[in-house]
Amino acid sequence: MDGGHVLRAALALRMDHARATQKATRIGQFIALGMGWLGLMYNPFLIFIDVFIWFGASMESSAEQLKSILGHASVRHAMLSLEGV
């Protein structure tokens, strides 16, 4: 997992943080697919590691997308008001 953060940091030197996270998670998921294939062939324990990496990368990507979208919103945009009631 720390390797993914290092990869994201290296990618973030050339692009914005959200795009770097998306690319790093796709690379991590590609590696996870390879580990899953190796797990099917040689060691089924690798499949458990593969699932952990896959979901971890998915959650990291989702959290970064949400942070990127909501980064420009203010509390005023999220408040419900009772003004026309």
N, C-alpha and C positions, 0 to 999 in steps of 0.2 A: 504494500500500500504506500509506503514512503517513496518507492520508486516512481509511482504515479504522480506524487506531489513534486518530485524533482523534475520529471518530464514536463509537467504543467508549468513549472517555474521557468524552465528553459524555453518552452513555447511562448510564454507570456512576454519574453523579451522582444519577440517579433510581432505579436498580435495582442489584442485586448484579452483580458482575463477570462471572459465568458467563452470566447472562441477557443482559447488555449485549453480550457477545461473540457470542452466538447471534443476536441481532437485527442486529448490525453485519455479520455474515457473510451473513445472508440478504439484506440490502440490497445488499451488494457483489455477491452472486451475481445479483441482479436486474439490477443495472447491467451486469454481465458479459453477461447474456442480451441486453440491448439493444445492447451493443457487437458481439456476435456477429451479431445481425440486421443492423446497419449494415455489418458486414464482408461479409456475404453480398450485400448490395445494392451497396455502393460500393467497399470496399477490403478484399480478402481478408487483408491483413496484420493487421487488427483481430481476426481470428479467433484468431491466435496469442496476442495479448495477452489476449483473452477466456479462453482455456484457462488461461493462467498465473494470471489473477485468480481464476478459478473454483477451481482446485486449491489455490491459496494460502489462500483463504478456508475451504475445506473442512479443510485441515490445521490452520489456526488454531483452528477450532471444535472439532475432535477433540482437540487438545492441551489446550484449556481445559476440556473436559468431563472428560478424564482427570485433570487437575490438581485439578479440583473434587471428583471422586470420591475420589481418593487423598489429598486434603488432610487428612482426618481420620484416616487410617490411621497406625499406628505400625509401627516395624520389627518389633515383636513379632507383629503380624498377618501379616507377610510371611514370617517365618522358618519353616522346616521343622525339626521337632525329631525326634529319634530315641527319644523317650520310649516308647513302647509296642512297640518292635521287639525 
